[in-house]
Amino acid sequence: DAGVTQSPTHLIKTRGQQVTLRCSPKSGHDTVSWYQQALGQGPQFIFQYYEEEERQRGNFPDRFSGHQFPNYSSELNVNALLLGDSALYLCASSSSWGDQETQYFGPGTRLLVL
Amino acid sequence: AQSVTQLGSHVSVSEGALVLLRCNYSSSVPPYLFWYVQYPNQGLQLLLKYTSAATLVKGINGFEAEFKKSETSFHLTKPSAHMSDAAEYFCAVSDWNQGGKLIFGQGTELSVKP
């Protein structure tokens, strides 16, 4: 049973650039959530995707956008990168039936903005 | 609005000693509560969860937590610490009525001394 996978594992960008992070949910899951974890902090909710639409959004600017594909995988896009966007980006998946409330996390993508 | 407070950003115990990590929550509705563990340079792993069933919840690796509504607490315990328990621990609350996003505490780093 494959867990949540994310790619790439690490990424270095410069200010102003754009980045795309990818996530494949756990087998059988159809809902994907994205979180940002700054160094020494707890994860902060960015947004959640279900049925290819953004269902809920946290307090992040429009520079952060996402997409969900028919196979339930998801992308997180960040435009006009700022130094403060440097963080670990975590993807979590869950199911819309059964154990709906539990989210399972991937290993994360560590983004460094120079 | 929901929130989570973890008392103590750093806890140090000796191997074999009791582990107690504190978590208090604020929620206007019956909460779902979670403890996750994060090992260095990894994602989050679910330790245990409370979803309004038994108030004493048993998780993986010998951890357990007790939901106390009167104290709005969900402290994590383990009778005997092992060196492999050294990690960052996060308490989180979820309101499924609002889409299930997780709200995390700041985390507690657990150190285990030999």
Contacts between the chains, C-beta under 8 A, distances in Angstrom:
chain1	res1	chain2	res2	distance
A	4	B	43	7.7
A	6	B	43	8.0
A	31	B	100	7.8
A	33	B	100	7.8
A	33	B	101	6.7
A	33	B	102	7.6
A	35	B	102	7.6
A	40	B	107	7.9
A	41	B	106	6.5
A	41	B	107	7.4
A	42	B	4	8.0
A	42	B	90	5.5
A	42	B	92	7.9
A	42	B	104	3.4
A	42	B	105	5.5
A	42	B	106	5.2
A	42	B	107	5.2
A	43	B	44	7.2
A	43	B	90	7.4
A	43	B	102	7.4
A	43	B	104	5.1
A	44	B	104	7.6
A	45	B	101	4.4
A	45	B	102	6.6
A	45	B	103	7.2
A	48	B	99	6.1
A	48	B	100	7.3
A	48	B	101	6.3
A	55	B	99	5.8
A	56	B	98	7.2
A	56	B	99	3.9
A	56	B	100	7.9
A	56	B	101	5.7
A	58	B	101	6.9
A	90	B	43	5.8
A	90	B	44	6.7
A	92	B	44	7.8
A	92	B	102	7.6
A	94	B	100	6.8
A	100	B	96	6.6
A	100	B	100	6.7
A	101	B	32	4.7
A	101	B	49	7.5
A	101	B	51	5.9
A	101	B	94	5.8
A	101	B	96	5.2
A	101	B	100	5.9
A	102	B	34	7.6
A	102	B	46	6.7
A	102	B	49	6.0
A	103	B	100	7.4
A	103	B	102	6.1
A	104	B	46	6.6
A	105	B	36	7.3
A	105	B	43	4.3
A	105	B	44	4.1
A	105	B	45	7.4
A	105	B	46	7.9
A	106	B	43	5.3
A	107	B	42	5.9
A	107	B	43	4.3
A	108	B	42	7.5
A	108	B	43	4.9
A	110	B	41	7.9
